[in-house]
Amino acid sequence: MRSAPNVVDIRNHGLIAGIELAPLAGKPGERAMRVFRRCFDDGLLVRVTGDIVALSPPLIIEKSHVDRIFTTLGDAIHKEAA
């Protein structure tokens, strides 16, 4: 995720994570909101705070779910960079 386009910082504590994205010029929060919409359309619910995409999955999550989260989120971030 760190090498994904427009990713400024990644912060996490266990399963809880925040992925900070570089803001669009003059449109703070817009890039993260676009990523949110793409994720939502693909069946993944994330939260957005400004230009930070926040993850807080349930503690009973399985590895296949984690894989899907990061695949879906990574795809959304890459598509928004194009």
C-alpha positions as a printed Julia matrix, in Angstrom:
82×3 Matrix{Float64}:
   0.0     0.0     0.0
   2.87    2.4     0.74
   3.95    2.34   -2.89
   0.43    3.02   -4.21
   0.01    6.36   -6.0
  -0.92    9.36   -3.83
  -0.43    7.47   -0.54
   1.26    9.91    1.84
   1.25    7.9     5.05
  -0.11    4.72    6.6
  -0.87    4.48   10.29
  -2.13    1.4    12.05
  -2.6    -0.25   15.39
  -3.48   -3.89   14.94
  -6.37   -4.12   12.5
  -7.28   -0.44   12.73
  -5.62    1.62   10.01
  -5.61    5.02    8.38
  -4.3     5.57    4.87
  -3.58    9.21    4.18
  -3.91   10.3     0.56
  -2.46   13.39   -1.08
  -5.27   15.95   -1.48
  -6.39   17.19   -4.87
  -5.43   20.83   -5.39
  -8.22   23.02   -4.04
 -10.44   20.02   -3.23
  -9.51   18.64    0.19
 -11.18   15.31    0.93
 -12.25   14.72   -2.67
  -9.65   12.03   -3.49
 -10.51    9.97   -0.4
 -14.22   10.35   -1.09
 -13.72    9.03   -4.62
 -11.82    6.04   -3.21
 -14.67    5.53   -0.71
 -17.24    5.49   -3.53
 -15.25    2.98   -5.57
 -14.84    0.71   -2.52
 -18.54    1.02   -1.66
 -19.55    0.13   -5.22
 -17.32   -2.96   -4.95
 -18.9    -4.03   -1.65
 -16.29   -2.71    0.79
 -17.29   -0.2     3.45
 -14.5     2.12    4.62
 -14.67    5.44    6.42
 -13.29    8.75    5.24
 -11.99   11.6     7.36
 -10.65   14.38    5.16
  -8.08   12.71    2.94
  -7.69    9.69    5.21
  -9.33    6.36    4.43
  -9.98    4.61    7.74
 -10.29    0.87    8.23
 -11.69   -0.8    11.33
 -12.75   -4.33   10.43
 -14.4    -6.65   12.95
 -12.05   -8.55   15.25
 -13.4   -11.88   13.95
 -12.1   -11.16   10.44
 -10.54  -13.97    8.44
  -7.46  -13.83    6.22
  -9.57  -14.06    3.06
 -11.48  -10.96    4.19
  -8.26   -9.04    4.84
  -7.01  -10.02    1.39
 -10.26   -8.77   -0.18
 -10.09   -5.48    1.74
  -6.6    -4.69    0.53
  -7.23   -5.85   -3.02
 -10.39   -3.74   -3.3
  -8.84   -0.72   -1.6
  -5.62   -0.97   -3.61
  -7.58   -1.18   -6.86
  -9.65    1.87   -5.89
  -6.55    3.91   -5.03
  -4.86    2.97   -8.31
  -7.97    3.75  -10.38
  -8.27    7.2    -8.78
  -4.65    7.94   -9.71
  -5.33    7.29  -13.39
